[in-house]
Structures are given as C-alpha cells and as structure tokens.
Amino acid sequence: MSVSKTKTFLPAFCKTLGILFLYIFLGLFIDSAYVVENYQDLQWLANLIMVVVFSIILFKVNPRIREQMLSAVLIAVAGEYAFSLGLGMYTYRLENIPHYIPMGHALVYAGVLYFTKTTYVKKNLKLLEKVCTAIVVLYASYFLLFSIDVFGFILTVITLLFLRNRPRERLFYLVMFLSVAYLEIIGTSFECWWWPTIAWNKIPFLPSANPPSGISFFYFGLDLGTLWFYKQRHKIAWKRMKKIREIGLKNSNYRN
C-alpha cells in the first residue's frame, strides 16, 4: 500500500484500495461459514495472517500514519466490545471479537487515507466527490426500497448532512463509506458476522438490513478519535500545521 503519483484512476485505485479490497475478500473468506462447513474453523489463521500483514504495513508507513494506525486499533478494540458484546449491535460468527477485526479497522483507515492522497484524487477532487455521493445515495436508497433498511438510510442521511460542513474531509469520509459498505457486504455474505433485523435488536421502529447501508457513520468516530489522540501528543506540530494551512488558504483566496 503506497501513495500513487499516477494521474489516472486505475493505478491509484489498485495500489491502495485495490490491495485493501482483495485482502478483505481473502481474509474474510478464511473465516467464512463456507470454510468452516467444508474444511475446519480457520479463524486462528485469519488472525495470524492479519498480525503478519498489519506488522508489515506498520513498518512501511510513515511515523504519523503508524501512530494513527496504532491509535485506531485501540479505539477499535473499545468500540467492538462496546457495540458488539455490550450493546448487541451486531454478532460475530463465534459470538466473540475476532483478533483480526481491530487491526482490520486500522488497515481500512490507512487504505482510504492513502487513496485520497494520490495525485489522481487531488486533481479530480470535485468530480470524485460528486460520483461518490451519487453512489452513496443510490446504495442507501436501494437498501431502503428492497431491504426496508430504515436504520441504514437514516445513518446515511446523517452522514451526508455531517459532510456538508467538512469540505476538507468530505472525500475521505465518502470513500470510507463505500469501503465499509464493501467490507460489510463481504463479511455478512460470508457469514463472518450478522446484523439483527432492527437497530440494536431493540428498536422496532428502525428496521435494519444485514448489513445496514449507512453503518460507516460509526467508523467516522475511529478517524476523529485517532486524530484527537494525534493532536494531544503533538500539540505544537499540529498548531504549526494549522497556521501553514491558514496562510495557504489566504494566499489562494487572494489569487482568486
């Protein structure tokens, strides 16, 4: 996984999200109900592979991303135990928290971040925002109409409203939404986990699909949390970066 300097879509995608999506598919297949039924329970292997892959990527990324990935793992551990085991929001195949899951959250975060930093994305930012927004709306609408996914649709609407006032992070969150949608479809299709038919299995007026379309809304807390931890540990560097950014924005407005 690396930042691609190419000006075309396919290489930028393949070197970042393409690698991530392939790994998600293969990793979740190893932990799938199909493999359990036809071979044996290989969740231990999925955990082992994740440790190896995560360690390699952690070694290759720059120090800032490395620190954020480690923070993401800690936040993901807390989130998984709270939402899955505590609140019953979703349930894993063995009714546990597989060890590969928290590290997987960090890899999704890194993959999306690297994609949005590619040269292609920077040169086509507005176009990609429009395309991703359209896909998000169509995806959530499809689930609402054909799976009665009221819960997911409401979360999607909240997400889009949230992004209206976040132009700098908008594409990152849109790509995160679609990446999580892919992950959830693969994971639930392989029966690695499942979602109840109503939100939290407790709110009857919020029917939910398996998976809910807008569930990536909760992943945004992962990004905000990692950013908060980084700011707390590097307050001086963060303030300096903000000043540089503000100067750049003023110069850009002056030229326009």
Protein Blocks (a to p, Z undefined) as FASTA:
>chain_A
ZZdfbfbfklmmmmmmmmmmmmmmmmmmmmpmklmmmmcccklmmmmmmmmmmmmmmmmm
cfklmmmmmmmmmmmmmmmmmmmmmnomaccfkopacfklmmmmmmmmmmmmmmmmpmkl
mmmmmmmmmmmmmmmmmmmmmmmmmnopmklmmmmmmmmmmmmmmmklmmmmmmmmmmmm
mmmmmmmmnomaccdfbehhlamklccddddfklmmmmmmmmmmmmmmmmmmmmmlmmmm
mmmmmmmmmmmmmmZZ
